[in-house]
Amino acid sequence: MDTDLLRQRLIDLREEKNLSQSELARQIGMDNTAISKIESRTRKVSAEELNLFSEFYDVST
């Protein structure tokens, strides 16, 4: 998947649930800074993290 498309999809999913980055981080057990960097394209999403997002949002990878 294109990294820009993935980044935008993660942002859209988070916003659909009306979650801030810090609220999402707390709920899935990630660091808030990691989510911020993923969404701003300064850090890639690992396969483990992608699965974590997928499970949390109940979407396919």
LINFENHU-V601616 format. One record per residue. N is the residue number from 1. RES is the residue in one letter. SS is DSSP state (alpha for helix, beta for strand, coil for the rest). PSI is psi as a letter, one per 20 degrees, with the letter a starting at -180 (* if undefined). NEAR is the number of other ideal C-beta (glycine too) atoms within 10 Angstrom. Layout:
n: {N,N}
res: {RES,RES}
ss: {SS,SS}
psi: {PSI,PSI}
near: {NEAR,NEAR}
This chain:
n: {1,2,3,4,5,6,7,8,9,10,11,12,13,14,15,16,17,18,19,20,21,22,23,24,25,26,27,28,29,30,31,32,33,34,35,36,37,38,39,40,41,42,43,44,45,46,47,48,49,50,51,52,53,54,55,56,57,58,59,60,61}
res: {M,D,T,D,L,L,R,Q,R,L,I,D,L,R,E,E,K,N,L,S,Q,S,E,L,A,R,Q,I,G,M,D,N,T,A,I,S,K,I,E,S,R,T,R,K,V,S,A,E,E,L,N,L,F,S,E,F,Y,D,V,S,T}
ss: {coil,coil,alpha,alpha,alpha,alpha,alpha,alpha,alpha,alpha,alpha,alpha,alpha,alpha,alpha,alpha,coil,coil,coil,coil,alpha,alpha,alpha,alpha,alpha,alpha,alpha,alpha,coil,coil,coil,alpha,alpha,alpha,alpha,alpha,alpha,alpha,alpha,coil,coil,coil,coil,coil,coil,coil,alpha,alpha,alpha,alpha,alpha,alpha,alpha,alpha,alpha,alpha,alpha,coil,coil,coil,coil}
psi: {q,p,h,g,g,g,g,h,g,g,g,g,g,g,h,h,j,l,q,r,g,h,g,g,g,g,h,i,k,r,p,h,h,g,g,g,h,g,h,j,k,j,p,q,p,r,h,g,h,g,h,g,g,g,g,g,i,l,r,q,*}
near: {10,8,11,9,9,17,17,12,15,19,15,10,17,19,10,9,11,7,17,12,17,13,14,20,17,12,11,15,8,17,10,14,12,15,25,14,14,23,17,10,11,8,14,12,20,11,8,7,17,16,12,15,21,13,11,17,17,7,10,5,10}
